Amino acid sequence: MPFDPASLKYDAQGLIPCIAQDHATGEVLMFAWMNAESLARTLASGQVTYWSRSRGAFWAKGESSGHVQRLVELRLDCDRDCLLALVTQEGPACHTNRRSCFYTALRGAEEVEMMAPMT
């Protein structure tokens, strides 16, 4: 069945959440937003491109840092309102220079930092 981008459910701002996951390890790397155009750019180029709400601009992951995400496979959730990008990540995914943005765990009432920035 051919993919119909219009079948996705975007929010009122025209955005859809996208979770980036390492295709080889299953590690969750980050969360960001896409719109219809950033999704089209991602599918056309293979480089994952998001929509930056703070900048109001497209954000090709790694364009300034060199920490590029290459799309391996894109998955849709059952409600078609969230995307899962299976990627090959070059370098850290997080702007804090960590492999994943999810580096803090809540254990009881304490926050525990689980990974240090990459050097």
C-alpha positions in Angstrom: 0.0 0.0 0.0 1.5 3.4 -0.9 2.2 5.9 1.9 -0.2 8.8 2.0 1.3 11.6 4.1 -2.1 13.2 4.4 -3.2 10.2 6.5 -1.0 11.4 9.4 -2.6 13.3 12.3 -0.8 16.6 13.0 -1.6 18.8 15.9 -3.1 22.3 15.6 0.3 23.8 14.7 0.8 21.2 11.9 3.4 19.2 13.9 3.8 15.5 14.7 6.1 14.1 17.4 9.0 12.0 16.3 11.1 9.7 18.5 14.6 8.9 17.2 15.9 5.5 18.1 19.2 3.8 17.2 18.3 1.1 14.7 21.0 -1.3 15.9 20.8 -1.0 19.7 17.2 0.1 20.2 18.5 3.0 22.4 16.1 6.0 22.4 18.1 9.0 21.4 15.8 12.0 21.3 12.4 13.5 20.7 11.6 16.3 18.3 8.9 17.6 16.1 8.3 17.3 12.4 5.8 18.9 10.0 4.8 17.7 6.6 7.7 19.4 4.8 10.4 18.2 7.3 9.0 14.7 6.8 9.1 15.0 3.1 12.7 16.3 3.3 13.7 13.4 5.5 12.2 10.8 3.2 13.7 12.5 0.1 17.3 12.9 1.5 17.7 10.2 4.1 19.0 12.8 6.6 16.5 13.3 9.4 15.1 16.8 9.4 13.0 18.2 12.1 11.0 21.4 12.7 12.5 23.6 15.4 9.7 25.3 17.2 12.1 27.7 19.0 13.8 28.8 15.8 10.7 28.5 13.6 12.9 26.8 11.0 13.9 23.4 9.6 16.6 21.6 11.4 18.5 18.9 9.6 20.1 17.0 12.5 23.8 17.5 12.4 23.8 20.5 10.1 25.9 22.6 12.5 27.3 19.9 14.8 28.1 17.2 12.3 26.2 14.7 14.4 24.0 13.5 11.6 21.1 11.2 11.8 20.6 8.9 8.8 17.2 7.4 8.4 17.1 3.6 8.2 13.3 3.2 8.6 10.4 5.3 9.5 7.5 3.8 11.5 4.0 5.1 12.2 2.1 4.4 15.4 -1.3 2.8 15.3 -3.1 6.2 15.6 -0.9 7.8 13.0 -0.1 10.7 15.3 3.5 9.8 16.3 6.5 8.8 14.3 9.5 6.5 15.2 12.6 7.2 13.2 15.1 4.3 13.3 18.4 6.0 12.6 22.1 5.6 12.4 23.5 8.3 14.7 26.9 9.9 14.0 28.2 11.2 17.3 26.0 12.4 20.2 22.3 13.0 19.6 21.8 15.5 22.4 22.8 19.1 22.3 24.5 18.5 25.7 27.0 16.3 23.8 25.5 13.1 25.3 24.6 10.0 23.3 20.9 10.4 24.2 18.8 13.2 25.5 17.3 10.7 28.0 20.3 10.7 30.4 18.5 11.5 33.6 16.5 8.9 35.6 14.1 9.4 38.4 14.9 6.8 41.1 12.5 7.4 44.0 12.6 11.1 44.7 16.1 11.5 43.3 17.4 12.5 39.8 20.3 10.3 38.7 22.5 11.3 35.8 23.2 8.1 33.9 25.7 9.3 31.3 28.3 12.0 31.0 28.9 14.1 27.9 31.0 12.5 25.2 34.5 13.8 24.7 
